[in-house]
Structure formats: C-alpha cells, structure tokens
Amino acid sequence: MSRSASRLACLLLLMLVGCGQPDDKAASQVVARVNSEEITVHEINYLLARIPNVTQENAMHAKRLILGELVDQELARQEAIKDKLDRTPDVLQALEFAKAKVLARSYLRTIAAAQPRPTDAEVKRYYSEHPELFAQRRIFNLDEIVFSADEGLAGQLRTETAKARSLHDIAIWLRGRGIKFTENRAVRVAEQVPLEVLSTLQAMRDGEIKIVQAKEGRYHLVQVVQTKRVPVDEASATPRIREFLFNRRASAAVAANLERLKKRSKIEYFGEFAAGAEAGESEGRGATRSAGESQRSELDKAAGGLFK
C-alpha cells in the first residue's frame, strides 16, 4: 500500500469524514516532514474545513492542533508499517469498511446536494403555518413528572390531575401507590419541545397541569409554572427555516433513493439473519420515514438554539 493511500486510510479510520484528498506533491506545500514523509497544507485544510465554528481569529490555532495530530498519527502509522500491522486481518477489514463507508456517504451527499433549495414562498408559508415556533414563540418554565404504570391507571390519574394544585400533590399520590417516578424542573424554548407536545403547552395557562403524553404505560405530566413570549420575526427566522426545509427535503430524497435501490437490487440474507430479515427491513423503512418526517429533530439541527 502506498504511503499516501495508507495515510488516507488512517484518516478515514480516525476521522471518518468526507471524501478522499488530492495527492499532488508538485502542487502541495509541505508544512512538516516526519522522517522521510511529508505533511502538506492540503491535508491540514482538508481537515480544517470539517471543523465547525472556525473563525479567522482561531484558524491558526486550529491548524496547529491539526498539524500536531497529523504528526502523531504519522509517527504511529510508520511504526504500524514497521510492525506489519497493515497486513493483519483486523486492520485490512477496518480499512475496507472505512473505504466503503466514505464512498456510501459521498454518494448520499450527492443525492442530497442535488435537491432544489426552498423557495421564498415555501419559507414564508412554513413561518405562517408554525406561529408556535416563531410569531407566538414562548419560553416555558416547567415542572415535570415521568413514570411508568399499568394503563388501567389512566382514569384515576386524570381525576387526580384535574384536582391537583401542583405536581407535588401528584407525587404524593404516586408514592402512596408505590409507583416510582422521576421529577424534573426545566426551562424549555419552543423549538426544544416535540411538536406534538408543543401545541398542548401553547394552550396551557400558568399553573395548569396536564398529561402531555400517555403511551404504552408511560406517562408524562407537566405543570406550566410560567411562560414568557419571545417571538422571532420572519426575517430572523428565514435562514433557519430555509436550512430546515432543505435538510428535510434532502433526507426524504436520500431515503427514497435507498428504497429504489433496494427494490431493484437482489438482497439475500443467510444463517441466523435469514429469519425475520423482511421484518427488520420494514422496521428500518419505518424508522427512515419517521426520521424524514420528524420536523422537530430537523428543525433543532437547523436552529441550533439560535432562536434564543
């Protein structure tokens, strides 16, 4: 294996980011030499581009850190070659796995990048359709209780919730029945709340208690201690909405593309994986669809808490 290919493989294993880097020594600028092997500025820039929040002020510091890691990595790589570790089955398998993962990611990124950007009309419509996230956005000061119990408890719980003055009353009632629960006090911004819960919180008055989730014997009770309106105007929200809509569109396109590939390909399972393989694929498709349709998780990524 050539030196450049070995280093790239090591980078893939350790970093698992992006696609391969160019190996043009004639056009490169050497920034360090480890024994007889050179480290170029292209290698540093390749990794620097994949570090978030790099500014002009901290870029040089980040480059020095990257160079230090590359020097350490090159020293270890050279010793690994001396010890013939690059020929061991585990390393060979890891290198092939890393290569396959990078190629797959690169292909999926091309699918995502090819999707059209959201139009101004789409962004405006999303803003107007979700006032709870923007024009009527709130910060919620909440007390919460979460517990698991027999679903037959639901009727009694609703009765107790209706007459309770605080979650402390509910906690006493639960202890009396030997039900374990967890209590939490939290301040949550609208975009940190699942959409299916946000609409309920938005309609609650300060001091009100409600069962916001009751699913498969797991209950989530909330008391709104206090709320504060912190609206976001359309101009401020537009970049984040645009990013969210594009991410959602790209995720859906990637999922649809993988579905098409599966349908036109011959996929076989053997041994212990033969039984239940079809059910597993169905679960995977369901998870993919849920991920693609989850507005909350994608908006969280797009917003990054910057609506605060």
Buried (B, 14 or more C-beta within 10 A) or exposed (E): EEBBEBBBBBBBBEBEBBEBBEBEEEEBEEBBEBEEBBBBBBBBEBBBEEBEEBEEEEEEEBBEBBBEBBBEBBEEBBEBBEEEBBEEEEBBEBBEEBBEEBEEBEEBBEBBEEBEEBEEEBBBBBBEEBEBBBBBBBBBBBBBBBBEBEEEBBEEBEEBBEEBEEBEBBBEBBEEEEBEBEBEEEEBBBBBBBBEBBEBBBEBEEEEBBBBBBEEEEBBBBBBBEBEEEBBEEEEBBEBBBBBBBBBBBBBBBBBBBEEEEEEEEEEEEEEEEEEEEEEEEEEBEEBBEBBEBBBBBBBEBBEEEBE
